[in-house]
């Protein structure tokens, strides 16, 4: 589906869906409003991840012009998104969760980022649906001992400044389609969910591209409205920490990787036991059982770096972001 195009880049919206009929009904109108206001060509691609509700029937009846891809088995967030990324035909790809409502002028301030050749993508401010508080802004990239951290939120006083961020939230990320396809989309080792967006951001930065946070655009997010229906809380925590381990195994330098493994083995496992956080042992067990696949992911990352004729470490990415922020008034926390 298209609209009369202008000089602005065209947009493909890729939405993974799992039992999100109620969310689609509530939020799809805002997606169409934002796209129509963007005054550019667009398409919407929804990939149903083997839903057991009436999502597919609803979409076929209410939105017959949407491109609908139906999976015959549940594969999780990464694999589902990748199906949409593979068939997207526009200049930019907006990766969007079903639980996101877009502001009508959502795209208006984001096009400028893609005038720069090294832009990988940009994300907007995320506002909570329940309390109106800011959930997500830009994030610093830091080390905590030998662990990679991107937990500290910040924003820049000058809203016209192009603010770098460690990664783009998977809930709403507008990305250069060519670059995203070159990377291969999300690494599917992170399925069913969590940390795949963090890893994608690290990959982009290490290839010499940039991720940005745009404070002038915003979306509304019903946080975890889909993941909360998966199994048990401890299972979800185990997946989260497993995937955090995966990120480190893929991106740490060899020297840091050795010290990180020592820290996990001799420190973290003990403290998790003392804190009765036994789900972490499940995380670590899953991590060890997938070392072969992690080696493949690490090799693929190194191949991408070789293709780009550069070797950018996490340390260098941290320094690059810090240098970009020099001279700016930075406020820590969520604005």
Residue pairs with C-beta under 8 A, 6 or more apart in sequence:
1 42
1 43
1 44
1 65
1 66
2 10
2 41
2 42
2 43
3 35
3 36
3 39
3 40
3 41
3 42
4 39
4 41
5 40
5 41
6 39
6 40
8 38
8 39
8 40
8 111
9 40
9 90
9 91
9 92
9 111
9 114
10 40
10 41
10 42
10 90
10 91
10 92
11 35
11 38
11 40
11 41
11 42
11 43
11 90
11 91
11 92
11 93
11 94
11 107
11 174
12 42
12 43
12 44
12 45
12 84
12 88
12 89
12 90
12 92
12 93
12 94
12 177
13 31
13 35
13 42
13 43
13 44
13 45
13 93
13 94
13 96
14 45
14 47
14 81
14 84
14 85
14 88
14 93
14 94
14 95
14 96
15 24
15 31
15 44
15 45
15 46
15 47
15 84
15 96
15 97
15 98
16 46
16 47
16 49
16 77
16 80
16 81
16 84
16 97
16 98
17 24
17 46
17 47
17 48
17 49
17 51
17 55
17 80
17 98
18 48
18 49
18 50
18 51
18 74
18 80
18 226
19 51
19 52
19 53
19 55
19 226
19 229
20 51
20 53
20 55
20 98
20 99
20 226
21 51
21 53
21 54
21 55
21 58
23 98
23 99
23 222
23 225
23 226
24 46
24 55
24 58
24 59
24 98
25 58
25 62
26 101
27 98
27 99
27 100
27 101
27 102
28 63
30 101
30 102
30 103
30 104
31 44
31 96
31 102
32 44
33 102
33 104
34 102
34 103
34 104
34 105
34 106
34 107
35 42
35 44
35 107
37 104
37 105
37 106
37 107
37 108
38 106
38 107
38 108
40 107
41 90
42 90
43 67
43 88
43 89
43 90
44 63
44 66
44 67
45 66
45 67
45 68
45 69
45 84
45 87
45 88
46 59
46 66
46 67
46 68
46 69
46 84
47 69
47 70
47 71
47 80
47 81
47 83
47 84
48 55
48 56
48 59
48 68
48 69
48 70
48 71
49 71
49 74
49 75
49 76
49 80
50 71
50 72
50 73
50 74
50 75
56 68
56 70
59 66
59 68
60 68
67 87
69 83
69 84
69 87
71 80
71 83
74 192
75 188
75 191
75 192
76 188
76 190
76 191
76 192
76 193
77 170
77 186
77 190
77 191
77 192
77 193
77 196
78 185
78 186
78 187
78 188
78 189
78 190
78 191
78 193
78 196
79 186
79 188
79 191
81 95
81 170
81 185
81 186
82 184
82 185
82 186
82 188
84 93
85 93
85 95
85 177
85 180
85 181
85 185
86 181
86 185
88 177
90 177
91 114
91 176
91 177
91 178
92 114
92 174
92 175
92 176
92 177
93 174
93 175
93 176
93 177
93 180
94 172
94 173
94 174
94 175
95 170
95 172
95 173
95 175
96 102
96 171
96 172
97 170
97 171
97 172
97 221
97 226
98 226
99 129
99 171
99 221
99 222
99 223
99 225
99 226
100 171
100 172
100 219
100 220
100 221
101 129
101 219
101 220
101 221
102 172
102 219
103 124
103 217
103 218
103 219
103 220
105 217
106 124
106 217
106 218
106 219
107 174
107 217
108 216
108 217
109 214
109 216
109 217
110 122
110 124
110 174
110 214
110 217
113 119
113 121
113 122
113 162
113 212
113 214
114 122
114 176
116 162
116 210
118 208
118 209
118 210
119 176
119 209
119 210
119 212
120 168
120 175
120 176
120 179
120 180
120 201
120 204
120 205
120 209
120 210
120 211
121 168
121 173
121 174
121 175
121 176
121 179
121 180
121 204
121 211
121 212
122 168
122 173
122 174
122 211
122 212
122 213
122 214
123 136
123 165
123 168
123 169
123 172
123 173
123 174
123 211
123 212
123 213
123 214
124 172
124 213
124 214
124 217
124 218
124 219
125 134
125 136
125 137
125 213
125 214
125 215
125 217
125 218
125 219
125 335
126 134
126 135
126 136
126 169
126 171
126 172
126 218
126 219
126 220
126 221
127 133
127 134
127 135
127 218
127 219
127 220
127 221
128 134
128 135
128 220
128 221
128 223
129 220
129 221
129 222
129 223
130 222
130 223
133 334
134 334
134 335
135 221
135 223
135 334
136 153
136 169
136 171
136 221
136 334
137 153
137 154
137 155
137 165
137 213
137 215
137 334
137 335
138 153
138 154
138 155
138 156
138 163
138 164
138 165
138 166
138 213
139 150
139 151
139 152
139 153
139 154
139 165
139 166
139 167
140 150
140 152
140 154
140 166
140 321
141 148
141 149
141 150
141 166
141 205
141 314
141 317
141 318
141 321
142 148
142 149
142 150
142 152
142 318
143 149
143 314
143 318
145 263
146 252
146 256
146 259
146 260
146 263
147 248
147 260
147 263
148 202
148 247
148 248
148 251
148 252
148 314
150 166
150 167
150 198
150 201
152 332
153 332
153 333
153 334
154 330
154 331
154 332
154 333
155 163
155 213
155 215
155 330
155 331
155 334
155 335
156 163
156 215
156 325
156 328
156 329
156 330
156 331
157 328
157 329
157 330
157 331
158 328
158 329
159 215
159 216
161 328
162 212
163 212
163 213
163 214
163 215
163 325
164 210
164 211
164 212
164 213
164 321
164 324
164 325
165 201
165 211
165 212
165 213
166 198
166 201
166 202
166 205
166 211
166 321
167 197
167 198
167 200
167 201
167 202
167 211
168 175
168 197
168 200
168 201
168 211
169 197
170 196
170 197
171 219
171 221
172 219
172 221
173 197
179 204
179 209
182 304
183 200
183 203
183 204
183 207
183 304
184 300
186 196
186 197
186 199
186 200
187 196
187 199
187 200
187 250
187 297
187 300
189 246
189 290
189 293
189 294
189 297
190 196
190 199
190 243
190 246
192 230
192 239
193 227
193 239
194 239
194 240
194 243
195 240
195 243
195 244
195 246
195 247
196 243
198 247
199 246
199 247
199 250
199 251
201 211
202 247
202 251
202 314
202 317
203 251
203 301
203 304
204 210
204 211
205 211
205 312
205 317
205 320
205 321
206 251
206 301
206 305
206 312
206 313
206 314
206 317
207 304
207 305
207 308
207 310
207 312
208 308
208 310
208 312
210 324
215 335
227 236
230 236
234 278
234 279
234 282
235 279
237 277
237 279
237 283
238 279
238 280
238 282
238 283
238 286
239 283
240 283
241 279
241 280
241 283
242 282
242 283
242 284
242 286
242 287
244 283
245 264
245 283
245 284
245 287
246 287
246 290
246 294
246 297
248 257
248 260
249 257
249 287
249 291
249 294
249 297
249 298
250 294
250 297
250 298
250 301
251 301
251 314
252 260
252 314
253 313
253 314
253 315
256 314
264 284
268 280
269 280
269 281
269 284
272 278
272 280
272 281
273 281
287 294
305 311
305 312
312 320
